[in-house]
Amino acid sequence: MNKKETILLRTITLVAALATIWSLYYWWYGDPFENMRTWQRFNPLNAIPACTICWYIRIFQYPIVLLSALGLLYNDRFVAPRYILPLAVWWFLLSLYKYALESWWVQESWTCSPSWVWCSTTYIEYLWFLTMPLMAMSVFVVIMICCLHFYKK
């Protein structure tokens, strides 16, 4: 791998690791900004439950950290276009669907069971539009752009 590809793979690793840590913090402790405001940084009672689609998004999200780290370790330039890019595309599409559910563009379907967490519920919303799926989509866009640079050769 050349220097540019190494930097891109490091960027993918860093962005995916931060997104993983961020999602785990939301799941275990809730909204970090609200927790800082109320001085309850690590209170498990503030945890935000994950719906079915959120779990599928995480299934595509978490392996990207491991795959990109292994690609860096073994200097494999093909890990990004072969393995990370398809995961990122699926991650983006599921996040887009989840955002459409939260925005009421799409009616809830069979994918989300109404057991205790509805997929159309918006738990976090910053600046009146920035929700969890939109944050996930932005992370996936960065990862997809980094992966597409490997095709330029």
OpenMM code with the backbone's topology and positions (N, CA, C; nanometers):
from openmm import Vec3, app, unit

residues = "MET ASN LYS LYS GLU THR ILE LEU LEU ARG THR ILE THR LEU VAL ALA ALA LEU ALA THR ILE TRP SER LEU TYR TYR TRP TRP TYR GLY ASP PRO PHE GLU ASN MET ARG THR TRP GLN ARG PHE ASN PRO LEU ASN ALA ILE PRO ALA CYS THR ILE CYS TRP TYR ILE ARG ILE PHE GLN TYR PRO ILE VAL LEU LEU SER ALA LEU GLY LEU LEU TYR ASN ASP ARG PHE VAL ALA PRO ARG TYR ILE LEU PRO LEU ALA VAL TRP TRP PHE LEU LEU SER LEU TYR LYS TYR ALA LEU GLU SER TRP TRP VAL GLN GLU SER TRP THR CYS SER PRO SER TRP VAL TRP CYS SER THR THR TYR ILE GLU TYR LEU TRP PHE LEU THR MET PRO LEU MET ALA MET SER VAL PHE VAL VAL ILE MET ILE CYS CYS LEU HIS PHE TYR LYS LYS".split()
positions = [
    Vec3(0.0847, -0.1190, 0.0000),
    Vec3(0.0000, 0.0000, 0.0000),
    Vec3(0.0885, 0.1245, 0.0000),
    Vec3(0.0446, 0.2258, -0.0711),
    Vec3(0.1182, 0.3506, -0.0682),
    Vec3(0.0710, 0.4368, 0.0495),
    Vec3(0.1312, 0.5526, 0.0632),
    Vec3(0.1037, 0.6381, 0.1801),
    Vec3(-0.0412, 0.6877, 0.1814),
    Vec3(-0.0946, 0.7236, 0.0652),
    Vec3(-0.2316, 0.7732, 0.0574),
    Vec3(-0.3309, 0.6649, 0.0991),
    Vec3(-0.3103, 0.5435, 0.0535),
    Vec3(-0.3994, 0.4332, 0.0893),
    Vec3(-0.3919, 0.4016, 0.2378),
    Vec3(-0.2723, 0.4123, 0.2952),
    Vec3(-0.2577, 0.3899, 0.4395),
    Vec3(-0.3331, 0.4961, 0.5182),
    Vec3(-0.3235, 0.6205, 0.4746),
    Vec3(-0.3955, 0.7292, 0.5425),
    Vec3(-0.5466, 0.7083, 0.5311),
    Vec3(-0.5924, 0.6673, 0.4136),
    Vec3(-0.7363, 0.6435, 0.3952),
    Vec3(-0.7847, 0.5285, 0.4830),
    Vec3(-0.7075, 0.4219, 0.4914),
    Vec3(-0.7468, 0.3081, 0.5748),
    Vec3(-0.7416, 0.3445, 0.7234),
    Vec3(-0.6464, 0.4278, 0.7621),
    Vec3(-0.6442, 0.4769, 0.9002),
    Vec3(-0.7652, 0.5644, 0.9291),
    Vec3(-0.8043, 0.6453, 0.8323),
    Vec3(-0.9236, 0.7293, 0.8484),
    Vec3(-1.0475, 0.6427, 0.8650),
    Vec3(-1.0597, 0.5389, 0.7835),
    Vec3(-1.1733, 0.4472, 0.7959),
    Vec3(-1.1742, 0.3830, 0.9340),
    Vec3(-1.0570, 0.3389, 0.9797),
    Vec3(-1.0487, 0.2754, 1.1110),
    Vec3(-1.0889, 0.3719, 1.2211),
    Vec3(-1.0383, 0.4927, 1.2157),
    Vec3(-1.0686, 0.5923, 1.3185),
    Vec3(-1.2159, 0.6299, 1.3195),
    Vec3(-1.2717, 0.6568, 1.2025),
    Vec3(-1.4125, 0.6969, 1.1948),
    Vec3(-1.5038, 0.5831, 1.2405),
    Vec3(-1.4740, 0.4614, 1.1970),
    Vec3(-1.5567, 0.3467, 1.2368),
    Vec3(-1.5439, 0.3184, 1.3865),
    Vec3(-1.4231, 0.3331, 1.4411),
    Vec3(-1.4050, 0.3109, 1.5851),
    Vec3(-1.4799, 0.4161, 1.6666),
    Vec3(-1.4733, 0.5416, 1.6246),
    Vec3(-1.5467, 0.6465, 1.6959),
    Vec3(-1.6976, 0.6247, 1.6872),
    Vec3(-1.7461, 0.5824, 1.5706),
    Vec3(-1.8891, 0.5549, 1.5561),
    Vec3(-1.9313, 0.4368, 1.6434),
    Vec3(-1.8457, 0.3369, 1.6546),
    Vec3(-1.8755, 0.2215, 1.7392),
    Vec3(-1.8806, 0.2621, 1.8862),
    Vec3(-1.7815, 0.3368, 1.9305),
    Vec3(-1.7798, 0.3832, 2.0700),
    Vec3(-1.8998, 0.4719, 2.0978),
    Vec3(-1.9323, 0.5586, 2.0025),
    Vec3(-2.0465, 0.6496, 2.0176),
    Vec3(-2.1768, 0.5709, 2.0310),
    Vec3(-2.1967, 0.4709, 1.9452),
    Vec3(-2.3217, 0.3945, 1.9514),
    Vec3(-2.3313, 0.3127, 2.0790),
    Vec3(-2.2179, 0.2587, 2.1242),
    Vec3(-2.2197, 0.1833, 2.2494),
    Vec3(-2.2477, 0.2744, 2.3689),
    Vec3(-2.1944, 0.3962, 2.3656),
    Vec3(-2.2227, 0.4894, 2.4750),
    Vec3(-2.3716, 0.5231, 2.4782),
    Vec3(-2.4316, 0.5515, 2.3634),
    Vec3(-2.5756, 0.5792, 2.3585),
    Vec3(-2.6549, 0.4618, 2.4144),
    Vec3(-2.6143, 0.3424, 2.3759),
    Vec3(-2.6887, 0.2239, 2.4173),
    Vec3(-2.6758, 0.2001, 2.5668),
    Vec3(-2.5567, 0.2216, 2.6241),
    Vec3(-2.5363, 0.1937, 2.7660),
    Vec3(-2.5736, 0.3107, 2.8569),
    Vec3(-2.5457, 0.4354, 2.8100),
    Vec3(-2.5588, 0.5497, 2.9013),
    Vec3(-2.6475, 0.6622, 2.8509),
    Vec3(-2.6953, 0.6575, 2.7293),
    Vec3(-2.7861, 0.7597, 2.6803),
    Vec3(-2.7156, 0.8744, 2.6103),
    Vec3(-2.7833, 0.9866, 2.6025),
    Vec3(-2.7357, 1.1052, 2.5319),
    Vec3(-2.6176, 1.1673, 2.6065),
    Vec3(-2.4990, 1.1719, 2.5462),
    Vec3(-2.3829, 1.2246, 2.6183),
    Vec3(-2.3929, 1.3733, 2.6501),
    Vec3(-2.4573, 1.4514, 2.5637),
    Vec3(-2.4689, 1.5947, 2.5893),
    Vec3(-2.5641, 1.6218, 2.7054),
    Vec3(-2.6725, 1.5480, 2.7093),
    Vec3(-2.7657, 1.5616, 2.8219),
    Vec3(-2.7012, 1.5096, 2.9507),
    Vec3(-2.6233, 1.4032, 2.9406),
    Vec3(-2.5560, 1.3486, 3.0583),
    Vec3(-2.4517, 1.4457, 3.1133),
    Vec3(-2.3809, 1.5161, 3.0250),
    Vec3(-2.2843, 1.6156, 3.0720),
    Vec3(-2.3543, 1.7335, 3.1386),
    Vec3(-2.4691, 1.7709, 3.0823),
    Vec3(-2.5423, 1.8836, 3.1388),
    Vec3(-2.5937, 1.8519, 3.2789),
    Vec3(-2.6349, 1.7284, 3.3013),
    Vec3(-2.6910, 1.6890, 3.4310),
    Vec3(-2.5897, 1.6193, 3.5216),
    Vec3(-2.4628, 1.6126, 3.4802),
    Vec3(-2.3566, 1.5498, 3.5575),
    Vec3(-2.3834, 1.4025, 3.5853),
    Vec3(-2.4417, 1.3317, 3.4903),
    Vec3(-2.4663, 1.1878, 3.5015),
    Vec3(-2.4020, 1.1172, 3.3826),
    Vec3(-2.2716, 1.1275, 3.3711),
    Vec3(-2.2016, 1.0790, 3.2518),
    Vec3(-2.2132, 0.9292, 3.2299),
    Vec3(-2.2123, 0.8511, 3.3363),
    Vec3(-2.2133, 0.7054, 3.3213),
    Vec3(-2.3265, 0.6444, 3.4021),
    Vec3(-2.4461, 0.6960, 3.3819),
    Vec3(-2.5636, 0.6453, 3.4516),
    Vec3(-2.6385, 0.5507, 3.3575),
    Vec3(-2.6422, 0.4205, 3.3867),
    Vec3(-2.7101, 0.3264, 3.2966),
    Vec3(-2.8614, 0.3445, 3.2919),
    Vec3(-2.9172, 0.4213, 3.3817),
    Vec3(-3.0613, 0.4461, 3.3769),
    Vec3(-3.1003, 0.5372, 3.2609),
    Vec3(-3.0041, 0.6077, 3.2037),
    Vec3(-3.0305, 0.6965, 3.0903),
    Vec3(-3.0142, 0.6258, 2.9558),
    Vec3(-2.9925, 0.4970, 2.9560),
    Vec3(-2.9643, 0.4223, 2.8330),
    Vec3(-3.0776, 0.4374, 2.7320),
    Vec3(-3.0389, 0.4393, 2.6055),
    Vec3(-3.1355, 0.4501, 2.4964),
    Vec3(-3.1476, 0.3127, 2.4315),
    Vec3(-3.2662, 0.2546, 2.4319),
    Vec3(-3.2816, 0.1204, 2.3731),
    Vec3(-3.2682, 0.1237, 2.2210),
    Vec3(-3.2238, 0.0141, 2.1661),
    Vec3(-3.2061, 0.0030, 2.0215),
    Vec3(-3.3198, -0.0797, 1.9620),
    Vec3(-3.3695, -0.0328, 1.8486),
    Vec3(-3.4751, -0.1072, 1.7793),
    Vec3(-3.4115, -0.2142, 1.6908),
    Vec3(-3.4939, -0.2873, 1.6207),
    Vec3(-3.4457, -0.3971, 1.5363),
    Vec3(-3.3562, -0.3461, 1.4241),
    Vec3(-3.3963, -0.2390, 1.3586),
    Vec3(-3.3155, -0.1861, 1.2491),
    Vec3(-3.1829, -0.1332, 1.3017),
    Vec3(-3.1838, -0.0730, 1.4191),
    Vec3(-3.0578, -0.0255, 1.4782),
    Vec3(-2.9615, -0.1410, 1.5022),
    Vec3(-3.0137, -0.2554, 1.5420),
    Vec3(-2.9259, -0.3712, 1.5609),
    Vec3(-2.8689, -0.4184, 1.4285),
    Vec3(-2.9489, -0.4161, 1.3228),
    Vec3(-2.8962, -0.4550, 1.1919),
    Vec3(-2.7914, -0.3550, 1.1438),
    Vec3(-2.8139, -0.2277, 1.1698),
    Vec3(-2.7143, -0.1265, 1.1329),
    Vec3(-2.5829, -0.1553, 1.2050),
    Vec3(-2.5921, -0.1903, 1.3314),
    Vec3(-2.4708, -0.2200, 1.4089),
    Vec3(-2.4020, -0.3468, 1.3597),
    Vec3(-2.4783, -0.4421, 1.3079),
    Vec3(-2.4175, -0.5637, 1.2527),
    Vec3(-2.3265, -0.5288, 1.1361),
    Vec3(-2.3643, -0.4281, 1.0561),
    Vec3(-2.2805, -0.3853, 0.9447),
    Vec3(-2.1724, -0.2875, 0.9894),
    Vec3(-2.1937, -0.2194, 1.1011),
    Vec3(-2.1014, -0.1162, 1.1464),
    Vec3(-1.9801, -0.1736, 1.2189),
    Vec3(-2.0000, -0.2601, 1.3149),
    Vec3(-1.8915, -0.3046, 1.4015),
    Vec3(-1.7800, -0.3810, 1.3306),
    Vec3(-1.8071, -0.4668, 1.2324),
    Vec3(-1.6957, -0.5373, 1.1666),
    Vec3(-1.6019, -0.4465, 1.0884),
    Vec3(-1.6471, -0.3274, 1.0522),
    Vec3(-1.5622, -0.2378, 0.9741),
    Vec3(-1.4371, -0.1990, 1.0529),
    Vec3(-1.4510, -0.1832, 1.1838),
    Vec3(-1.3351, -0.1502, 1.2670),
    Vec3(-1.2326, -0.2631, 1.2594),
    Vec3(-1.2779, -0.3841, 1.2765),
    Vec3(-1.1879, -0.4998, 1.2741),
    Vec3(-1.1266, -0.5201, 1.1355),
    Vec3(-1.2080, -0.5102, 1.0310),
    Vec3(-1.1572, -0.5313, 0.8953),
    Vec3(-1.0542, -0.4256, 0.8567),
    Vec3(-1.0810, -0.3012, 0.8898),
    Vec3(-0.9861, -0.1958, 0.8530),
    Vec3(-0.8580, -0.2069, 0.9349),
    Vec3(-0.8687, -0.2448, 1.0620),
    Vec3(-0.7481, -0.2648, 1.1435),
    Vec3(-0.6645, -0.3809, 1.0899),
    Vec3(-0.7291, -0.4893, 1.0491),
    Vec3(-0.6562, -0.6008, 0.9899),
    Vec3(-0.5937, -0.5625, 0.8557),
    Vec3(-0.6634, -0.4813, 0.7791),
    Vec3(-0.6066, -0.4321, 0.6534),
    Vec3(-0.4822, -0.3484, 0.6765),
    Vec3(-0.4832, -0.2675, 0.7820),
    Vec3(-0.3631, -0.1908, 0.8169),
    Vec3(-0.2508, -0.2819, 0.8645),
    Vec3(-0.2862, -0.3797, 0.9435),
    Vec3(-0.1862, -0.4699, 0.9991),
    Vec3(-0.1149, -0.5499, 0.8900),
    Vec3(-0.1899, -0.5985, 0.7933),
    Vec3(-0.1329, -0.6824, 0.6883),
    Vec3(-0.1048, -0.6077, 0.5580),
    Vec3(-0.1159, -0.4755, 0.5594),
    Vec3(-0.0936, -0.3931, 0.4390),
    Vec3(-0.1754, -0.4421, 0.3200),
    Vec3(-0.3013, -0.4703, 0.3422),
    Vec3(-0.3901, -0.5215, 0.2379),
    Vec3(-0.4712, -0.4063, 0.1811),
    Vec3(-0.4429, -0.3677, 0.0591),
    Vec3(-0.5141, -0.2563, -0.0034),
    Vec3(-0.6505, -0.2984, -0.0575),
    Vec3(-0.6756, -0.4283, -0.0629),
    Vec3(-0.8020, -0.4764, -0.1188),
    Vec3(-0.9121, -0.4916, -0.0143),
    Vec3(-0.8806, -0.4729, 0.1124),
    Vec3(-0.9816, -0.4902, 0.2164),
    Vec3(-1.0889, -0.3812, 0.2066),
    Vec3(-1.0500, -0.2609, 0.1690),
    Vec3(-1.1480, -0.1518, 0.1614),
    Vec3(-1.2484, -0.1706, 0.0483),
    Vec3(-1.2036, -0.1899, -0.0766),
    Vec3(-1.3047, -0.2046, -0.1823),
    Vec3(-1.3793, -0.3371, -0.1800),
    Vec3(-1.3172, -0.4433, -0.1307),
    Vec3(-1.3824, -0.5750, -0.1347),
    Vec3(-1.4764, -0.5999, -0.0171),
    Vec3(-1.4363, -0.5589, 0.1014),
    Vec3(-1.5115, -0.5969, 0.2208),
    Vec3(-1.5774, -0.4790, 0.2922),
    Vec3(-1.5063, -0.3688, 0.3045),
    Vec3(-1.5596, -0.2557, 0.3803),
    Vec3(-1.6658, -0.1807, 0.3015),
    Vec3(-1.6435, -0.1601, 0.1735),
    Vec3(-1.7396, -0.0853, 0.0920),
    Vec3(-1.8782, -0.1505, 0.0875),
    Vec3(-1.8906, -0.2829, 0.0652),
    Vec3(-2.0261, -0.3408, 0.0680),
    Vec3(-2.0941, -0.3272, 0.2039),
    Vec3(-2.0179, -0.3424, 0.3122),
    Vec3(-2.0775, -0.3226, 0.4454),
    Vec3(-2.1241, -0.1796, 0.4632),
    Vec3(-2.0440, -0.0836, 0.4158),
    Vec3(-2.0799, 0.0571, 0.4301),
    Vec3(-2.2030, 0.0929, 0.3465),
    Vec3(-2.2150, 0.0331, 0.2286),
    Vec3(-2.3333, 0.0608, 0.1449),
    Vec3(-2.4594, 0.0081, 0.2126),
    Vec3(-2.4538, -0.1142, 0.2662),
    Vec3(-2.5703, -0.1683, 0.3368),
    Vec3(-2.6011, -0.0862, 0.4613),
    Vec3(-2.4977, -0.0458, 0.5305),
    Vec3(-2.5134, 0.0375, 0.6491),
    Vec3(-2.5838, 0.1675, 0.6125),
    Vec3(-2.5405, 0.2301, 0.5021),
    Vec3(-2.6014, 0.3550, 0.4572),
    Vec3(-2.7485, 0.3353, 0.4212),
    Vec3(-2.7794, 0.2284, 0.3471),
    Vec3(-2.9175, 0.2053, 0.3051),
    Vec3(-3.0101, 0.1784, 0.4242),
    Vec3(-2.9636, 0.1004, 0.5212),
    Vec3(-3.0448, 0.0769, 0.6407),
    Vec3(-3.0624, 0.2047, 0.7218),
    Vec3(-2.9588, 0.2860, 0.7316),
    Vec3(-2.9694, 0.4127, 0.8025),
    Vec3(-3.0657, 0.5072, 0.7315),
    Vec3(-3.0635, 0.5048, 0.5990),
    Vec3(-3.1574, 0.5874, 0.5217),
    Vec3(-3.3007, 0.5420, 0.5462),
    Vec3(-3.3234, 0.4119, 0.5488),
    Vec3(-3.4567, 0.3589, 0.5776),
    Vec3(-3.5017, 0.3963, 0.7188),
    Vec3(-3.4109, 0.3863, 0.8139),
    Vec3(-3.4435, 0.4225, 0.9526),
    Vec3(-3.4746, 0.5718, 0.9633),
    Vec3(-3.3988, 0.6544, 0.8910),
    Vec3(-3.4256, 0.7983, 0.8905),
    Vec3(-3.5616, 0.8278, 0.8275),
    Vec3(-3.5961, 0.7542, 0.7219),
    Vec3(-3.7269, 0.7715, 0.6599),
    Vec3(-3.8384, 0.7298, 0.7552),
    Vec3(-3.8157, 0.6253, 0.8341),
    Vec3(-3.9145, 0.5846, 0.9341),
    Vec3(-3.9331, 0.6925, 1.0406),
    Vec3(-3.8221, 0.7467, 1.0888),
    Vec3(-3.8309, 0.8492, 1.1919),
    Vec3(-3.8924, 0.9781, 1.1396),
    Vec3(-3.8710, 1.0073, 1.0124),
    Vec3(-3.9251, 1.1300, 0.9537),
    Vec3(-4.0672, 1.1122, 0.9037),
    Vec3(-4.1221, 0.9951, 0.9200),
    Vec3(-4.2584, 0.9601, 0.8769),
    Vec3(-4.2745, 0.9656, 0.7260),
    Vec3(-4.1661, 0.9455, 0.6506),
    Vec3(-4.1773, 0.9341, 0.5055),
    Vec3(-4.2234, 0.7953, 0.4668),
    Vec3(-4.1950, 0.6981, 0.5517),
    Vec3(-4.2301, 0.5579, 0.5279),
    Vec3(-4.3052, 0.5088, 0.6507),
    Vec3(-4.4096, 0.4307, 0.6294),
    Vec3(-4.4831, 0.3740, 0.7411),
    Vec3(-4.4092, 0.2526, 0.7950),
    Vec3(-4.4189, 0.2304, 0.9241),
    Vec3(-4.3510, 0.1172, 0.9863),
    Vec3(-4.4066, -0.0137, 0.9311),
    Vec3(-4.3152, -0.1076, 0.9073),
    Vec3(-4.3544, -0.2328, 0.8434),
    Vec3(-4.3194, -0.3507, 0.9324),
    Vec3(-4.3065, -0.4661, 0.8730),
    Vec3(-4.2814, -0.5893, 0.9470),
    Vec3(-4.1427, -0.5935, 1.0091),
    Vec3(-4.0503, -0.5086, 0.9653),
    Vec3(-3.9130, -0.5183, 1.0140),
    Vec3(-3.9002, -0.4818, 1.1608),
    Vec3(-3.9886, -0.3997, 1.2112),
    Vec3(-3.9800, -0.3568, 1.3509),
    Vec3(-4.0977, -0.4130, 1.4284),
    Vec3(-4.0669, -0.4868, 1.5295),
    Vec3(-4.1737, -0.5427, 1.6117),
    Vec3(-4.2148, -0.4408, 1.7168),
    Vec3(-4.3421, -0.4249, 1.7401),
    Vec3(-4.3879, -0.3274, 1.8399),
    Vec3(-4.3807, -0.3824, 1.9827),
    Vec3(-4.2810, -0.4669, 2.0099),
    Vec3(-4.2716, -0.5283, 2.1427),
    Vec3(-4.2441, -0.4238, 2.2495),
    Vec3(-4.1335, -0.3523, 2.2389),
    Vec3(-4.1080, -0.2483, 2.3375),
    Vec3(-4.0324, -0.1301, 2.2799),
    Vec3(-3.9753, -0.1435, 2.1608),
    Vec3(-3.9065, -0.0318, 2.0969),
    Vec3(-3.9564, -0.0199, 1.9532),
    Vec3(-4.0158, 0.0932, 1.9204),
    Vec3(-4.0625, 0.1179, 1.7844),
    Vec3(-3.9484, 0.1768, 1.7032),
    Vec3(-3.9368, 0.1355, 1.5791),
    Vec3(-3.8301, 0.1870, 1.4925),
    Vec3(-3.8563, 0.3310, 1.4492),
    Vec3(-3.9777, 0.3761, 1.4553),
    Vec3(-4.0089, 0.5120, 1.4123),
    Vec3(-3.9905, 0.6149, 1.5240),
    Vec3(-3.9493, 0.5726, 1.6421),
    Vec3(-3.9305, 0.6639, 1.7539),
    Vec3(-3.7962, 0.7353, 1.7412),
    Vec3(-3.7992, 0.8663, 1.7570),
    Vec3(-3.6772, 0.9460, 1.7557),
    Vec3(-3.6364, 0.9735, 1.8992),
    Vec3(-3.5249, 0.9157, 1.9403),
    Vec3(-3.4773, 0.9345, 2.0771),
    Vec3(-3.3851, 1.0549, 2.0894),
    Vec3(-3.3066, 1.0808, 1.9874),
    Vec3(-3.2092, 1.1884, 1.9890),
    Vec3(-3.2342, 1.2774, 1.8686),
    Vec3(-3.2350, 1.4083, 1.8911),
    Vec3(-3.2487, 1.5020, 1.7800),
    Vec3(-3.1756, 1.6304, 1.8165),
    Vec3(-3.0678, 1.6578, 1.7435),
    Vec3(-2.9898, 1.7790, 1.7648),
    Vec3(-3.0206, 1.8766, 1.6527),
    Vec3(-3.0336, 2.0036, 1.6862),
    Vec3(-3.0581, 2.1101, 1.5895),
    Vec3(-3.1818, 2.0848, 1.5041),
    Vec3(-3.2800, 2.0172, 1.5554),
    Vec3(-3.4106, 1.9913, 1.4940),
    Vec3(-3.4075, 1.9003, 1.3720),
    Vec3(-3.2923, 1.8453, 1.3362),
    Vec3(-3.2892, 1.7549, 1.2214),
    Vec3(-3.1861, 1.6438, 1.2351),
    Vec3(-3.0852, 1.6598, 1.3168),
    Vec3(-2.9756, 1.5641, 1.3243),
    Vec3(-3.0105, 1.4524, 1.4217),
    Vec3(-3.0502, 1.3379, 1.3666),
    Vec3(-3.0890, 1.2228, 1.4474),
    Vec3(-2.9813, 1.1149, 1.4366),
    Vec3(-3.0000, 1.0078, 1.5117),
    Vec3(-2.9016, 0.8988, 1.5106),
    Vec3(-2.8816, 0.8393, 1.3702),
    Vec3(-2.9878, 0.8086, 1.2933),
    Vec3(-2.9647, 0.7531, 1.1593),
    Vec3(-2.8933, 0.8506, 1.0664),
    Vec3(-2.9198, 0.9794, 1.0813),
    Vec3(-2.8519, 1.0769, 0.9963),
    Vec3(-2.7037, 1.0858, 1.0328),
    Vec3(-2.6721, 1.0736, 1.1618),
    Vec3(-2.5315, 1.0686, 1.2020),
    Vec3(-2.4643, 0.9438, 1.1461),
    Vec3(-2.5355, 0.8303, 1.1502),
    Vec3(-2.4799, 0.7057, 1.0952),
    Vec3(-2.4589, 0.7185, 0.9446),
    Vec3(-2.5542, 0.7796, 0.8745),
    Vec3(-2.5380, 0.7970, 0.7300),
    Vec3(-2.4169, 0.8831, 0.6977),
    Vec3(-2.3928, 0.9870, 0.7760),
    Vec3(-2.2773, 1.0729, 0.7487),
    Vec3(-2.1468, 0.9972, 0.7701),
    Vec3(-2.1422, 0.9117, 0.8711),
    Vec3(-2.0223, 0.8293, 0.8932),
    Vec3(-2.0022, 0.7345, 0.7762),
    Vec3(-2.1084, 0.6734, 0.7282),
    Vec3(-2.0967, 0.5794, 0.6170),
    Vec3(-2.0571, 0.6492, 0.4888),
    Vec3(-2.1019, 0.7716, 0.4696),
    Vec3(-2.0614, 0.8464, 0.3501),
    Vec3(-1.9107, 0.8710, 0.3529),
    Vec3(-1.8581, 0.9091, 0.4685),
    Vec3(-1.7133, 0.9293, 0.4803),
    Vec3(-1.6393, 0.7991, 0.4509),
    Vec3(-1.6873, 0.6886, 0.5055),
    Vec3(-1.6217, 0.5596, 0.4822),
    Vec3(-1.6323, 0.5179, 0.3356),
    Vec3(-1.7483, 0.5400, 0.2732),
    Vec3(-1.7645, 0.5035, 0.1322),
    Vec3(-1.6742, 0.5882, 0.0431),
    Vec3(-1.6608, 0.7168, 0.0726),
    Vec3(-1.5722, 0.8030, -0.0066),
    Vec3(-1.4278, 0.7562, 0.0060),
    Vec3(-1.3880, 0.7223, 0.1279),
    Vec3(-1.2517, 0.6705, 0.1467),
    Vec3(-1.2320, 0.5390, 0.0708),
    Vec3(-1.3314, 0.4527, 0.0718),
    Vec3(-1.3202, 0.3243, 0.0005),
    Vec3(-1.3157, 0.3440, -0.1503),
    Vec3(-1.3888, 0.4420, -0.2014),
    Vec3(-1.3917, 0.4632, -0.3456),
    Vec3(-1.2588, 0.5161, -0.3992),
    Vec3(-1.1768, 0.5761, -0.3145),
    Vec3(-1.0451, 0.6229, -0.3586),
    Vec3(-0.9516, 0.5065, -0.3930),
    Vec3(-0.9822, 0.3880, -0.3416),
    Vec3(-0.8995, 0.2723, -0.3748),
    Vec3(-0.9234, 0.2249, -0.5169),
    Vec3(-1.0328, 0.2668, -0.5812),
    Vec3(-1.0631, 0.2282, -0.7188),
    Vec3(-0.9958, 0.3183, -0.8210),
    Vec3(-0.9329, 0.4267, -0.7774),
    Vec3(-0.8782, 0.5232, -0.8730),
    Vec3(-0.7580, 0.4725, -0.9511),
    Vec3(-0.6951, 0.3643, -0.9070),
    Vec3(-0.5773, 0.3127, -0.9787),
    Vec3(-0.6176, 0.2411, -1.1045),
] * unit.nanometer
topology = app.Topology()
chain = topology.addChain("A")
for resn in residues:
    res = topology.addResidue(resn, chain)
    for name in ("N", "CA", "C"):
        topology.addAtom(name, app.Element.getBySymbol(name[0]), res)
